C-alpha cells in the first residue's frame, strides 16, 4: 500500500469515535422529527378508538342495537344531566382495560386505573348520545380537543350543520381521530372534520356529544 494511503486510513479507536458521533447526531435528529411529527402516538390513539368502536358495537348486539349514549338519552328528561363517565363505564365488560380510553398524546389526562375509579378527567375522548348503527357515518367517539366556534368543547354539545368545528393544537397538532358509527376510525384535518359533520348529520337536525371537560 502506498505510504500516503496508509496515513489517510482511520485507526480503530478513531473509527469507533466517528461511528459514535454519527449515532449521536442521528438520535438527536430522529428525536426532533418524532417530536414535531408524533405519528406513533397518533397510531396508538387510532388503535384505541378502534377498540372503543368495537366495544360500542358489541354492546349494541346485546342491547337491541342501541349504543350506551342512546340508552341513557332515552331514559332521562335532561340530556345535560348525563356524564361521560356514565356512558363509558357501560362498556366495562366490552373493553379489556380502561387505559384504552386514554390517548398517549393527551398530556392533560392520566391513564384511568380502573373502571371502579373512573372519572371524566380520565378520558381523552368524547362520545355521542345520538349515534347508532343505522347511521354508519355518524360520529360515535373521538379526540376530545374539538373547538366549537373557536371554543374548546365542554360537557353537552349540540351539533348542527351550521356548527363550525376545528381541532386545537393539543394532542395531534390540529389533527384528530373520529370513530364512526360503523366502527371505522378516520383521521381528520379541521376542514375534513367540518365536511364529515355535514355527512354525519344527513337526515337529522341535531346530534348531541358529551365531552369530558
N, C-alpha and C positions, 0 to 999 in steps of 0.2 A: 504493500500500500504506500502511496506517495506520502512523504512526511507531513505535507500541509493538510492532507485529508485526515491523517491520524490526529493532528492537533485540533481540527474542527469538530471531531466527534464528541458527544456528551459522555461524561463519566456516569457510572451507575447512580451515585448519590445525586448528581445534577439532574438526571432523567427522572428520578423519583420525586425530587423537589418540583420539577416542571409539571409533572402529572398532578401533583397535589394542588398546585396553584390553579391549574385548569379546572379541576373538580370543584375547588372552592368558588371560583368565578361562576361556573355553570350552576352551582347550587344557589348562589345569591340571585342569579338571573331568573332561574325557574321559580324561586320563591316569590319574586316580584311579579312575574307573569301570573302565577297562581292567585296572588292577592288581587290583581286587577281583573282577572277573569275567573271567578270562583265557580267554574263549571262542575268540578267534582261535588261540591256541596249542593249544587242545583240538581245533579243527578240523583243524589240521595233523597232530596226533597220530592222529586218526581216519583221515586220508588215508594216513599212514604204515602203519598197521595194515591198511588195505585192500590196500595194495601187498604187505605181508608175507603176508597171507592168500592173495592171488593167486599169489604165488611158491610157497607151500606146495602149492597145487592144481596148478600147472604141473609142479612137481617130481613130484607123485604120478602124473601121467599117464605119466611116463617110468619109474616105479619100482613097477609093479604096484599102483597105488593106495595106496601107503604114503607117509606123511609121514616126514621125516628122523628125528624122535624115535622113531617106532615101529621104524624100521630099526635104529637104534643100540641100542634097548632089547632087540631080538631077538637081537643079536649079543654081548651081554655077560651075565655072571652076576651082576654087582653094579651096579644102577642108579645108585648113589651115585658111581660112577666116571665117569659121563657129565658132561661140562662143557657149559654152554650155548653156548659159542663153537663147540664141535664140531657142535652141531645147526645153528646159524645159518649157519656158513660153508658148509654143504652147499647153501645157497640162493644162493651167489655167482653162479651162472650165471643165476638167475631174477630176482635183484634188480639194478636198474640201478646202485645205489650203496649202500654200507653206511650212508650217512647216514640212510637210511630206518629204521634200527634205533635211532635216537635221537629222543626226544621233546624238542621245544624248551622245554617247561616243566620238564624234568628238569635242575635246576641242579647236581646232584651228578654228572652224567655229561657227558662230552665227545663230540663227533661223532667216530666212528671214521674214521681217514684212509684205510684200505684194508682189504680182507679179508685181505691178507697179514699185516697187523699187528694184526688184530682180537683183542681180549681181552674177557673177561666184563664188565669195568668200562666198556666202551664202549657197552653196550646199555641201553636204558631198559625193555626188555620181558622178560617170562618166556615160556616156551614149554612145550608139553605133550609128554610121551613116550607118551601114551595116545590122543590124538585121532586120528580117521581119518574119511574121507569117508562112511562108513556111519553116522556119528553126527553129524548136522548141528548139533545143539545142544551138542556138546561144546566145551569151552574149548580153543582152539588156541594162542592167544597173547594177551598183554595187558600193561597197565601193570604195572611191577614193584612198585609201592608197595602191596602187599597185606599186610594184617595177618592172621595166623593165630592165633586165640585171643588177640588183642591184641599179638602179637609180629611184627615185620617178617619176612616170609618170606625164607628163605635156602637156596640150593643146592637139594637134592632135597626136595620136599614132597609126601607122600602125602595125598590129599584124599578124604574120605568124606562121606556125607550128614550126619554129625554134626559136621563141621568148621565152625567159626564164622569166617567171613571178613568183612573190612571194609577200607575204604581209609584210608590215612594221610592227613595233611594235605599231604604233599608232592605236587608235580606239579599235580593238578587239584582241590585243596581238598576232600578227602574224596569225590571222584568218580573215575571211571575208565572206561577203554575196554577191551573184550574182543573179540578176533577169534574168531569161531565156526568150527566145523568146516565149515560151508557157505560160508565166505569172507566172510560179512557181519561188520560191526563194530557192536557195541551199546554205547551209553553207559549206565553203570550207577551208581546210588547204592549204598551199602553194603547196604541192605535188598534191593534187587533182585539184587545180586551173590549174596547167600545163597540167594535163591529160585532163581536161574538155575543155581547149582551143583547143586541137587537135580534140576533138569531135565536138566542135563548128565550126571549120573551115572545116569540112568534105565537100568536093566538091567545096570549094572555095580556093583562093590563099591568100587573104588578107582581114582582117576586119579593119575598122577604128573606133577608140574610141576617144571621146572628154572628157578631164579631166578639172577640174576647176582650177588647179594650174596655 
